[in-house]
């Protein structure tokens, strides 16, 4: 199963789960995760369902291609890391 890991930057707002999914693409994996953890959705996606500007997703070491469609394919053994980008100075 593909594994979604939310990095600890989001942990200051809520408990961050580690989720396993059989979804074929990133959108399906996120939707399955948000069904069980609905509070996470607002931190990861905006009101249109697009990836927030301050969130970055890596799939098997590569940055997700499209922040709107989120249609990157997942393999059964994919590792997905969702992190909130750090900003400031």
FIDREN-635186 format. One record per residue (C-alpha): residue number from 1; residue in one letter; x, y, z. Coordinates in nm, 2 decimals. Layout:
FIDREN-635186
{r NUM; a; {X; Y; Z}},
...
END
This chain:
FIDREN-635186
{r 1; x; {0.00; 0.00; 0.00}},
{r 2; x; {0.11; 0.36; -0.07}},
{r 3; x; {0.20; 0.54; 0.25}},
{r 4; x; {0.12; 0.91; 0.32}},
{r 5; x; {0.33; 1.09; 0.58}},
{r 6; x; {0.25; 1.43; 0.71}},
{r 7; x; {0.56; 1.60; 0.84}},
{r 8; x; {0.57; 1.75; 1.19}},
{r 9; x; {0.53; 2.11; 1.08}},
{r 10; x; {0.15; 2.04; 1.07}},
{r 11; x; {0.19; 1.88; 1.41}},
{r 12; x; {0.17; 2.21; 1.59}},
{r 13; x; {-0.19; 2.24; 1.47}},
{r 14; x; {-0.31; 1.88; 1.51}},
{r 15; x; {-0.21; 1.52; 1.54}},
{r 16; x; {-0.06; 1.42; 1.21}},
{r 17; x; {-0.14; 1.07; 1.09}},
{r 18; x; {0.05; 0.82; 0.88}},
{r 19; x; {-0.20; 0.68; 0.63}},
{r 20; x; {-0.19; 0.38; 0.41}},
{r 21; x; {-0.40; 0.37; 0.09}},
{r 22; x; {-0.47; 0.17; -0.22}},
{r 23; x; {-0.56; 0.48; -0.42}},
{r 24; x; {-0.42; 0.49; -0.77}},
{r 25; x; {-0.34; 0.87; -0.77}},
{r 26; x; {-0.25; 1.15; -0.53}},
{r 27; x; {-0.60; 1.31; -0.53}},
{r 28; x; {-0.76; 0.97; -0.44}},
{r 29; x; {-0.51; 0.92; -0.16}},
{r 30; x; {-0.57; 1.26; -0.02}},
{r 31; x; {-0.95; 1.23; -0.04}},
{r 32; x; {-0.93; 0.89; 0.15}},
{r 33; x; {-0.71; 1.05; 0.41}},
{r 34; x; {-0.94; 1.35; 0.46}},
{r 35; x; {-1.24; 1.12; 0.49}},
{r 36; x; {-1.08; 0.99; 0.82}},
{r 37; x; {-0.90; 1.32; 0.91}},
{r 38; x; {-1.12; 1.61; 0.79}},
{r 39; x; {-0.94; 1.88; 0.98}},
{r 40; x; {-0.63; 1.82; 0.77}},
{r 41; x; {-0.80; 1.92; 0.45}},
{r 42; x; {-0.80; 2.29; 0.53}},
{r 43; x; {-0.43; 2.29; 0.60}},
{r 44; x; {-0.34; 2.10; 0.28}},
{r 45; x; {-0.60; 2.22; 0.02}},
{r 46; x; {-0.76; 2.56; -0.04}},
{r 47; x; {-1.13; 2.62; -0.10}},
{r 48; x; {-1.10; 2.51; -0.47}},
{r 49; x; {-0.94; 2.18; -0.37}},
{r 50; x; {-0.60; 2.29; -0.50}},
{r 51; x; {-0.28; 2.25; -0.30}},
{r 52; x; {-0.21; 2.55; -0.08}},
{r 53; x; {0.09; 2.76; -0.18}},
{r 54; x; {0.27; 2.68; 0.14}},
{r 55; x; {0.23; 2.30; 0.11}},
{r 56; x; {0.47; 2.08; -0.09}},
{r 57; x; {0.41; 1.71; -0.17}},
{r 58; x; {0.68; 1.46; -0.27}},
{r 59; x; {0.61; 1.12; -0.42}},
{r 60; x; {0.89; 0.88; -0.41}},
{r 61; x; {1.14; 1.16; -0.39}},
{r 62; x; {0.99; 1.37; -0.67}},
{r 63; x; {0.78; 1.68; -0.62}},
{r 64; x; {0.42; 1.64; -0.73}},
{r 65; x; {0.38; 1.78; -1.08}},
{r 66; x; {0.04; 1.97; -1.06}},
{r 67; x; {-0.09; 2.15; -0.76}},
{r 68; x; {-0.44; 2.17; -0.90}},
{r 69; x; {-0.53; 1.83; -1.05}},
{r 70; x; {-0.31; 1.63; -0.81}},
{r 71; x; {-0.33; 1.35; -1.06}},
{r 72; x; {0.02; 1.20; -1.00}},
{r 73; x; {0.01; 0.82; -1.02}},
{r 74; x; {0.09; 0.62; -0.71}},
{r 75; x; {0.25; 0.28; -0.71}},
{r 76; x; {0.14; 0.02; -0.44}},
{r 77; x; {0.47; 0.09; -0.26}},
{r 78; x; {0.48; 0.47; -0.31}},
{r 79; x; {0.59; 0.70; -0.03}},
{r 80; x; {0.42; 1.03; -0.02}},
{r 81; x; {0.54; 1.31; 0.21}},
{r 82; x; {0.32; 1.61; 0.27}},
{r 83; x; {0.49; 1.91; 0.43}},
{r 84; x; {0.42; 2.27; 0.50}},
{r 85; x; {0.70; 2.48; 0.35}},
{r 86; x; {0.88; 2.70; 0.60}},
{r 87; x; {0.89; 3.07; 0.54}},
{r 88; x; {1.01; 3.38; 0.72}},
{r 89; x; {1.36; 3.51; 0.79}},
END
